[in-house]
């Protein structure tokens, strides 16, 4: 899990899971994703012990790694889409104000 643990830690440092300035529904969705990562991390830690079927446990650990990586990717994508939308709204507002100024 080292790679995905670091991907999640990096995402936290980069503010990917920061919900302070997001619309409520998006903030809730990202919070739910973060809860899932925390739950998956707990499952990973529980499985990262000695088991009779080491191959089976290894496969499960790999699946958890993949899920965590997918969640980090999805949240990053959601944040990027939100930034693009905010940028478009700001640009539209600026253009609207410019047009208003030209009418006066």
MDAnalysis code that builds the backbone (N, CA, C; Angstrom):
import MDAnalysis as mda
import numpy as np

u = mda.Universe.empty(312, n_residues=104, atom_resindex=np.repeat(np.arange(104), 3), trajectory=True)
u.add_TopologyAttr("name", ["N", "CA", "C"] * 104)
u.add_TopologyAttr("resid", np.arange(1, 105))
u.add_TopologyAttr("resname", ["UNK", "UNK", "UNK", "UNK", "UNK", "UNK", "UNK", "UNK", "UNK", "UNK", "UNK", "UNK", "UNK", "UNK", "UNK", "UNK", "UNK", "UNK", "UNK", "UNK", "UNK", "UNK", "UNK", "UNK", "UNK", "UNK", "UNK", "UNK", "UNK", "UNK", "UNK", "UNK", "UNK", "UNK", "UNK", "UNK", "UNK", "UNK", "UNK", "UNK", "UNK", "UNK", "UNK", "UNK", "UNK", "UNK", "UNK", "UNK", "UNK", "UNK", "UNK", "UNK", "UNK", "UNK", "UNK", "UNK", "UNK", "UNK", "UNK", "UNK", "UNK", "UNK", "UNK", "UNK", "UNK", "UNK", "UNK", "UNK", "UNK", "UNK", "UNK", "UNK", "UNK", "UNK", "UNK", "UNK", "UNK", "UNK", "UNK", "UNK", "UNK", "UNK", "UNK", "UNK", "UNK", "UNK", "UNK", "UNK", "UNK", "UNK", "UNK", "UNK", "UNK", "UNK", "UNK", "UNK", "UNK", "UNK", "UNK", "UNK", "UNK", "UNK", "UNK", "UNK"])
u.atoms.positions = np.array([
    [0.825, -1.196, 0.000],
    [0.000, 0.000, 0.000],
    [0.857, 1.243, 0.000],
    [2.125, 1.103, 0.050],
    [3.001, 2.263, 0.166],
    [2.697, 3.306, -0.907],
    [2.588, 2.878, -2.152],
    [2.369, 3.844, -3.237],
    [1.055, 4.604, -3.043],
    [-0.021, 3.898, -2.776],
    [-1.311, 4.555, -2.639],
    [-1.443, 5.297, -1.322],
    [-0.772, 4.800, -0.291],
    [-0.740, 5.537, 0.970],
    [-0.088, 6.894, 0.723],
    [0.993, 6.904, -0.027],
    [1.664, 8.167, -0.327],
    [0.822, 9.029, -1.263],
    [0.103, 8.399, -2.181],
    [-0.785, 9.162, -3.075],
    [-1.870, 9.859, -2.258],
    [-2.420, 9.165, -1.281],
    [-3.434, 9.766, -0.419],
    [-2.815, 10.864, 0.444],
    [-1.652, 10.589, 1.023],
    [-0.973, 11.593, 1.860],
    [-0.643, 12.833, 1.035],
    [-0.174, 12.633, -0.190],
    [0.136, 13.767, -1.071],
    [-1.130, 14.542, -1.404],
    [-2.207, 13.828, -1.682],
    [-3.483, 14.484, -1.986],
    [-3.949, 15.325, -0.794],
    [-3.742, 14.809, 0.410],
    [-4.098, 15.579, 1.608],
    [-3.259, 16.847, 1.697],
    [-1.946, 16.704, 1.484],
    [-1.054, 17.874, 1.530],
    [-1.413, 18.900, 0.470],
    [-1.829, 18.417, -0.700],
    [-2.166, 19.306, -1.810],
    [-3.570, 19.904, -1.683],
    [-4.309, 19.502, -0.662],
    [-5.641, 20.050, -0.442],
    [-6.734, 19.416, -1.287],
    [-6.448, 18.276, -1.877],
    [-7.428, 17.621, -2.740],
    [-8.694, 17.244, -1.968],
    [-8.543, 16.888, -0.700],
    [-9.698, 16.503, 0.103],
    [-10.240, 17.675, 0.927],
    [-9.752, 18.886, 0.659],
    [-10.226, 20.080, 1.362],
    [-11.602, 20.464, 0.817],
    [-12.542, 20.636, 1.705],
    [-13.921, 20.913, 1.287],
    [-14.414, 22.289, 1.728],
    [-13.543, 23.100, 2.303],
    [-13.958, 24.375, 2.896],
    [-14.707, 25.303, 1.945],
    [-14.284, 25.383, 0.707],
    [-14.875, 26.367, -0.206],
    [-15.696, 25.738, -1.322],
    [-16.154, 24.534, -1.081],
    [-16.901, 23.809, -2.109],
    [-18.405, 23.925, -1.877],
    [-19.177, 23.766, -2.945],
    [-20.638, 23.665, -2.766],
    [-20.937, 22.480, -1.831],
    [-21.988, 22.601, -1.078],
    [-22.324, 21.617, -0.048],
    [-22.389, 20.189, -0.582],
    [-23.044, 19.982, -1.703],
    [-23.191, 18.610, -2.217],
    [-21.844, 18.015, -2.614],
    [-20.976, 18.820, -3.212],
    [-19.649, 18.333, -3.603],
    [-18.799, 18.073, -2.360],
    [-18.897, 18.952, -1.381],
    [-18.153, 18.756, -0.134],
    [-18.563, 17.452, 0.535],
    [-19.857, 17.155, 0.535],
    [-20.346, 15.911, 1.138],
    [-19.837, 14.694, 0.373],
    [-19.842, 14.784, -0.943],
    [-19.353, 13.665, -1.756],
    [-17.875, 13.395, -1.468],
    [-17.081, 14.447, -1.399],
    [-15.648, 14.276, -1.134],
    [-15.429, 13.749, 0.289],
    [-16.221, 14.211, 1.240],
    [-16.136, 13.700, 2.612],
    [-16.452, 12.205, 2.634],
    [-17.447, 11.784, 1.868],
    [-17.785, 10.358, 1.789],
    [-16.639, 9.547, 1.186],
    [-16.017, 10.093, 0.147],
    [-14.860, 9.411, -0.445],
    [-13.733, 9.274, 0.580],
    [-13.512, 10.338, 1.349],
    [-12.446, 10.273, 2.345],
    [-12.753, 9.233, 3.421],
    [-14.005, 9.154, 3.822],
    [-14.402, 8.112, 4.785],
    [-14.121, 6.721, 4.219],
    [-14.370, 6.559, 2.936],
    [-14.106, 5.266, 2.292],
    [-12.610, 4.952, 2.322],
    [-11.779, 5.950, 2.050],
    [-10.327, 5.728, 2.088],
    [-9.896, 5.324, 3.494],
    [-10.429, 5.992, 4.493],
    [-10.076, 5.669, 5.880],
    [-10.515, 4.241, 6.221],
    [-11.700, 3.864, 5.790],
    [-12.175, 2.497, 6.017],
    [-11.321, 1.466, 5.289],
    [-10.975, 1.769, 4.061],
    [-10.122, 0.853, 3.297],
    [-8.736, 0.732, 3.930],
    [-8.230, 1.829, 4.454],
    [-6.925, 1.796, 5.131],
    [-6.987, 0.895, 6.359],
    [-8.097, 0.950, 7.081],
    [-8.272, 0.068, 8.242],
    [-8.315, -1.392, 7.811],
    [-9.040, -1.657, 6.733],
    [-9.106, -3.030, 6.217],
    [-7.721, -3.500, 5.775],
    [-6.977, -2.628, 5.133],
    [-5.626, -2.961, 4.684],
    [-4.763, -3.347, 5.888],
    [-4.821, -2.519, 6.926],
    [-4.018, -2.789, 8.120],
    [-4.404, -4.116, 8.767],
    [-5.695, -4.445, 8.761],
    [-6.151, -5.708, 9.344],
    [-5.659, -6.899, 8.521],
    [-5.590, -6.726, 7.209],
    [-5.162, -7.834, 6.342],
    [-3.640, -7.936, 6.224],
    [-2.952, -6.900, 6.635],
    [-1.493, -6.873, 6.504],
    [-0.851, -7.586, 7.706],
    [-1.326, -8.770, 7.959],
    [-0.812, -9.594, 9.049],
    [-0.544, -10.988, 8.474],
    [-0.072, -11.861, 9.281],
    [0.196, -13.218, 8.805],
    [-1.115, -13.996, 8.678],
    [-1.353, -14.501, 7.482],
    [-2.522, -15.332, 7.220],
    [-2.055, -16.646, 6.629],
    [-2.820, -17.699, 6.870],
    [-2.492, -19.005, 6.304],
    [-2.460, -18.931, 4.786],
    [-3.423, -18.236, 4.213],
    [-3.488, -18.069, 2.766],
    [-2.872, -16.715, 2.396],
    [-1.566, -16.664, 2.347],
    [-0.856, -15.413, 2.058],
    [-1.214, -14.854, 0.674],
    [-1.400, -15.744, -0.301],
    [-1.736, -15.280, -1.655],
    [-3.093, -14.579, -1.670],
    [-4.054, -15.158, -0.966],
    [-5.379, -14.556, -0.897],
    [-5.330, -13.189, -0.236],
    [-4.608, -13.090, 0.859],
    [-4.475, -11.808, 1.555],
    [-3.752, -10.802, 0.665],
    [-2.752, -11.270, -0.047],
    [-2.006, -10.382, -0.955],
    [-2.907, -9.828, -2.049],
    [-3.746, -10.679, -2.594],
    [-4.689, -10.227, -3.626],
    [-5.645, -9.177, -3.069],
    [-6.133, -9.418, -1.858],
    [-7.042, -8.454, -1.233],
    [-6.333, -7.125, -0.986],
    [-5.093, -7.176, -0.554],
    [-4.323, -5.943, -0.321],
    [-4.136, -5.179, -1.630],
    [-3.867, -5.907, -2.697],
    [-3.703, -5.256, -4.001],
    [-5.012, -4.601, -4.440],
    [-6.138, -5.278, -4.188],
    [-7.446, -4.709, -4.536],
    [-7.722, -3.434, -3.731],
    [-7.374, -3.451, -2.464],
    [-7.572, -2.260, -1.631],
    [-6.703, -1.117, -2.141],
    [-5.456, -1.430, -2.470],
    [-4.562, -0.416, -3.056],
    [-5.201, 0.241, -4.268],
    [-5.720, -0.593, -5.139],
    [-6.333, -0.101, -6.373],
    [-7.549, 0.788, -6.076],
    [-8.363, 0.391, -5.113],
    [-9.535, 1.178, -4.743],
    [-9.135, 2.545, -4.191],
    [-8.140, 2.570, -3.314],
    [-7.691, 3.842, -2.749],
    [-7.154, 4.750, -3.845],
    [-6.373, 4.192, -4.739],
    [-5.835, 4.978, -5.852],
    [-6.975, 5.529, -6.710],
    [-7.977, 4.721, -6.966],
    [-9.123, 5.164, -7.758],
    [-9.884, 6.286, -7.082],
    [-10.030, 6.209, -5.773],
    [-10.732, 7.260, -5.038],
    [-9.946, 8.568, -5.093],
    [-8.638, 8.497, -4.885],
    [-7.804, 9.708, -4.964],
    [-7.935, 10.328, -6.353],
    [-7.909, 9.490, -7.373],
    [-8.043, 9.985, -8.747],
    [-9.407, 10.647, -8.958],
    [-10.459, 10.026, -8.476],
    [-11.818, 10.555, -8.652],
    [-11.986, 11.895, -7.942],
    [-11.488, 11.994, -6.714],
    [-11.612, 13.247, -5.961],
    [-10.797, 14.348, -6.639],
    [-9.617, 14.002, -7.143],
    [-8.805, 14.980, -7.880],
    [-9.571, 15.493, -9.090],
    [-10.216, 14.578, -9.800],
    [-11.009, 14.957, -10.982],
    [-12.183, 15.856, -10.593],
    [-12.862, 15.535, -9.503],
    [-13.979, 16.362, -9.041],
    [-13.511, 17.776, -8.688],
    [-12.376, 17.863, -8.019],
    [-11.837, 19.177, -7.655],
    [-11.466, 19.980, -8.907],
    [-10.870, 19.315, -9.889],
    [-10.506, 19.999, -11.138],
    [-11.745, 20.496, -11.869],
    [-12.773, 19.673, -11.930],
    [-14.018, 20.082, -12.590],
    [-14.649, 21.267, -11.871],
    [-14.601, 21.249, -10.543],
    [-15.157, 22.358, -9.778],
    [-14.364, 23.639, -10.038],
    [-13.048, 23.530, -10.121],
    [-12.208, 24.705, -10.398],
    [-12.516, 25.277, -11.771],
    [-12.684, 24.386, -12.752],
    [-13.010, 24.838, -14.108],
    [-14.362, 25.550, -14.122],
    [-15.333, 25.003, -13.408],
    [-16.660, 25.626, -13.343],
    [-16.580, 26.995, -12.681],
    [-15.818, 27.086, -11.589],
    [-15.673, 28.365, -10.884],
    [-14.992, 29.383, -11.780],
    [-14.015, 28.927, -12.542],
    [-13.303, 29.821, -13.458],
    [-14.249, 30.333, -14.544],
    [-15.077, 29.463, -15.071],
    [-16.049, 29.861, -16.098],
    [-17.069, 30.842, -15.521],
    [-17.527, 30.581, -14.300],
    [-18.476, 31.504, -13.670],
    [-17.846, 32.872, -13.463],
    [-16.598, 32.905, -13.024],
    [-15.913, 34.181, -12.800],
    [-15.721, 34.921, -14.116],
    [-15.349, 34.178, -15.162],
    [-15.158, 34.797, -16.477],
    [-16.484, 35.343, -16.998],
    [-17.550, 34.590, -16.839],
    [-18.866, 35.046, -17.286],
    [-19.281, 36.298, -16.525],
    [-19.015, 36.326, -15.236],
    [-19.354, 37.485, -14.424],
    [-18.554, 38.707, -14.876],
    [-17.265, 38.518, -15.163],
    [-16.412, 39.619, -15.629],
    [-16.913, 40.142, -16.966],
    [-17.264, 39.223, -17.870],
    [-17.774, 39.640, -19.179],
    [-19.094, 40.391, -19.027],
    [-19.939, 39.912, -18.130],
    [-21.222, 40.570, -17.878],
    [-20.996, 41.998, -17.369],
    [-20.075, 42.165, -16.434],
    [-19.782, 43.486, -15.893],
    [-19.200, 44.407, -16.976],
    [-18.362, 43.851, -17.840],
    [-17.781, 44.637, -18.919],
    [-18.878, 45.120, -19.868],
    [-19.796, 44.226, -20.212],
    [-20.902, 44.592, -21.093],
    [-21.790, 45.656, -20.446],
    [-22.029, 45.528, -19.140],
    [-22.804, 46.530, -18.441],
    [-22.108, 47.902, -18.494],
    [-20.803, 47.893, -18.298],
    [-20.049, 49.143, -18.313],
    [-20.102, 49.790, -19.696],
    [-20.100, 48.967, -20.747],
    [-20.156, 49.515, -22.094],
    [-21.531, 50.121, -22.386],
    [-22.566, 49.644, -21.737],
    [-23.915, 50.161, -21.972],
    [-24.138, 51.497, -21.295],
    [-23.377, 51.786, -20.256],
    [-23.579, 53.011, -19.480],
    [-22.996, 54.209, -20.162],
])
